[in-house]
Amino acid sequence: MFEHFFQCPYCWEEISMLLDTSVSNQTYVEDCEVCCNPIEIHPQFEENELIGFEAIDIEQ
């Protein structure tokens, strides 16, 4: 597991998530731990190194 810090696209607070390095390209939805809005998460790993990360608001 890999801990990654980023800003929530809704409330701009810095939050952290544990990411699974065993899957190279992922897409899933997690709620912000501060404002509870859903965030679409796109981490990309290569040889257990984070090479790309996007946190996108889901307009609802």
C-alpha atoms as an extended CHARMM CRD file, in Angstrom:
* protein
*
        60  EXT
         1         1  MET       CA              0.0000000000        0.0000000000        0.0000000000  PROA      1               0.0000000000
         2         2  PHE       CA              1.1110000000        3.5430000000       -0.7890000000  PROA      2               0.0000000000
         3         3  GLU       CA             -0.0710000000        6.6550000000        1.0740000000  PROA      3               0.0000000000
         4         4  HSD       CA             -0.7060000000        9.6220000000       -1.2290000000  PROA      4               0.0000000000
         5         5  PHE       CA             -1.6400000000       13.1840000000       -0.2020000000  PROA      5               0.0000000000
         6         6  PHE       CA             -3.6900000000       15.4380000000       -2.5050000000  PROA      6               0.0000000000
         7         7  GLN       CA             -6.2440000000       18.2660000000       -2.4510000000  PROA      7               0.0000000000
         8         8  CYS       CA             -9.9500000000       17.5290000000       -2.5700000000  PROA      8               0.0000000000
         9         9  PRO       CA            -11.4290000000       19.0280000000       -5.7790000000  PROA      9               0.0000000000
        10        10  TYR       CA            -14.4520000000       20.2650000000       -3.7820000000  PROA      10              0.0000000000
        11        11  CYS       CA            -13.2370000000       21.6930000000       -0.4560000000  PROA      11              0.0000000000
        12        12  TRP       CA             -9.4970000000       22.0360000000       -1.3120000000  PROA      12              0.0000000000
        13        13  GLU       CA             -8.4580000000       20.3880000000        1.9720000000  PROA      13              0.0000000000
        14        14  GLU       CA             -5.4080000000       18.1490000000        1.8660000000  PROA      14              0.0000000000
        15        15  ILE       CA             -6.4220000000       14.5210000000        2.3600000000  PROA      15              0.0000000000
        16        16  SER       CA             -4.5950000000       11.2350000000        2.1040000000  PROA      16              0.0000000000
        17        17  MET       CA             -5.5230000000        7.8540000000        0.7000000000  PROA      17              0.0000000000
        18        18  LEU       CA             -3.9170000000        4.4550000000        0.7870000000  PROA      18              0.0000000000
        19        19  LEU       CA             -3.4650000000        3.2260000000       -2.7740000000  PROA      19              0.0000000000
        20        20  ASP       CA             -2.9510000000       -0.3810000000       -3.8600000000  PROA      20              0.0000000000
        21        21  THR       CA              0.3230000000       -0.6210000000       -5.8140000000  PROA      21              0.0000000000
        22        22  SER       CA             -0.4370000000       -4.1470000000       -7.0940000000  PROA      22              0.0000000000
        23        23  VAL       CA             -2.8420000000       -2.8170000000       -9.7760000000  PROA      23              0.0000000000
        24        24  SER       CA             -1.0700000000       -0.6450000000      -12.3530000000  PROA      24              0.0000000000
        25        25  ASN       CA             -4.0580000000        1.3480000000      -13.6630000000  PROA      25              0.0000000000
        26        26  GLN       CA             -7.1170000000        1.9380000000      -11.4740000000  PROA      26              0.0000000000
        27        27  THR       CA            -10.3390000000        3.9690000000      -11.4450000000  PROA      27              0.0000000000
        28        28  TYR       CA            -12.6640000000        4.1180000000       -8.4770000000  PROA      28              0.0000000000
        29        29  VAL       CA            -14.7650000000        6.5220000000       -6.3960000000  PROA      29              0.0000000000
        30        30  GLU       CA            -13.9770000000        7.5210000000       -2.8000000000  PROA      30              0.0000000000
        31        31  ASP       CA            -15.7060000000       10.0990000000       -0.6050000000  PROA      31              0.0000000000
        32        32  CYS       CA            -13.6370000000       13.0020000000        0.7350000000  PROA      32              0.0000000000
        33        33  GLU       CA            -12.9670000000       12.4350000000        4.4290000000  PROA      33              0.0000000000
        34        34  VAL       CA            -13.5630000000       16.1600000000        5.1060000000  PROA      34              0.0000000000
        35        35  CYS       CA            -16.5780000000       17.2210000000        2.9970000000  PROA      35              0.0000000000
        36        36  CYS       CA            -17.9310000000       13.7390000000        2.0670000000  PROA      36              0.0000000000
        37        37  ASN       CA            -18.2850000000       14.5480000000       -1.6590000000  PROA      37              0.0000000000
        38        38  PRO       CA            -17.4680000000       11.7410000000       -4.1360000000  PROA      38              0.0000000000
        39        39  ILE       CA            -14.0840000000       11.9370000000       -5.8900000000  PROA      39              0.0000000000
        40        40  GLU       CA            -13.1380000000        9.8600000000       -8.9200000000  PROA      40              0.0000000000
        41        41  ILE       CA             -9.6040000000        8.5660000000       -8.2980000000  PROA      41              0.0000000000
        42        42  HSD       CA             -7.1950000000        7.5290000000      -11.0920000000  PROA      42              0.0000000000
        43        43  PRO       CA             -3.8300000000        6.3080000000       -9.7530000000  PROA      43              0.0000000000
        44        44  GLN       CA             -1.2690000000        4.7660000000      -12.1210000000  PROA      44              0.0000000000
        45        45  PHE       CA              1.6720000000        2.6680000000      -10.9390000000  PROA      45              0.0000000000
        46        46  GLU       CA              4.7140000000        1.2680000000      -12.6750000000  PROA      46              0.0000000000
        47        47  GLU       CA              6.9440000000       -1.1400000000      -10.7420000000  PROA      47              0.0000000000
        48        48  ASN       CA              5.2610000000       -0.0460000000       -7.4630000000  PROA      48              0.0000000000
        49        49  GLU       CA              6.0430000000        3.6410000000       -8.1660000000  PROA      49              0.0000000000
        50        50  LEU       CA              3.2330000000        6.1800000000       -8.5510000000  PROA      50              0.0000000000
        51        51  ILE       CA              3.6110000000        7.6470000000      -12.0550000000  PROA      51              0.0000000000
        52        52  GLY       CA              0.2470000000        9.3960000000      -12.3980000000  PROA      52              0.0000000000
        53        53  PHE       CA             -2.6270000000       10.5260000000      -10.1980000000  PROA      53              0.0000000000
        54        54  GLU       CA             -5.8970000000       12.3500000000      -10.8460000000  PROA      54              0.0000000000
        55        55  ALA       CA             -8.6270000000       13.2830000000       -8.3870000000  PROA      55              0.0000000000
        56        56  ILE       CA            -11.6830000000       14.5140000000      -10.2790000000  PROA      56              0.0000000000
        57        57  ASP       CA            -14.9400000000       15.9020000000       -8.8970000000  PROA      57              0.0000000000
        58        58  ILE       CA            -18.0630000000       14.0300000000       -9.8940000000  PROA      58              0.0000000000
        59        59  GLU       CA            -20.5720000000       16.7520000000      -10.6960000000  PROA      59              0.0000000000
        60        60  GLN       CA            -23.8110000000       15.7970000000       -8.9920000000  PROA      60              0.0000000000
